[in-house]
Amino acid sequence: MPVYLEDLREGAEYRSAARTITERDITAFAELSGDFSPLHTDDAWVRENTPFSGRIAHGALVFAVSQGLRTPVVDDIAVIAFLEFERTLAGPVYPGDVIMACWTVAEVRRSRSSRDRGVARLRVEVVNQDGTVVQRGRDTYLAAARPLPGVEPAGGSPTVSPPAIGPPAVGPPAVGRPAVGVVSEATPRRAARP
């Protein structure tokens, strides 16, 4: 069932499934992207030349995996377009680390020019198994508003989220973090400004 602009509440928090980043993931991403930097491929070089204890995952790999982690509500937003994303790489992700995305609805704003849509901005923190933030940032979506009866929603008919694919979530959720699901639903706020 699609989650429309009106269904999102500023301050609501959601947690994704967890996933282990493997050596195979890092190798496959190096092959896919062409980024064979020794930072991602050579443990000895990394230990001799950086403060890290071994090779680390590509920041873009962690971003891509975090985008694909199943997350209630966030997966079902009636997205018309992905407008913007911003990430800060806050810490290393090593082979064997378990990551999870923690989403907070930061802003929901209906479009003034097209009342059938609006902007949803979500803050995200990607944490490892210890609860350490390894990436943080925000995503901005153009999302459909709830359609009026008999009117097709903006962006065409809503789609169903694809089934989860790839390796299952492995390992425990980050320390002090709940498993997948809704962490808190913010209380409804005043009506949005016109």
Secondary structure, 3 states (H helix, E strand, C coil): CCECHHHCCCCCEEEEEEEECCHHHHHHHHHHHCCCCHHHHCHHHHHHHCCCCCCCCCHHHHHHHHHHCCCCCHHHECEEEEEEEEEEECCCCCCCCEEEEEEEEEEEEECCCCCCEEEEEEEEEEECCCCCEEEEEEEEEEEECCCCCCCCCCCCCCCCCCCCCCCCCCCCCCCCCCCCEEEECCCCCCCCCC
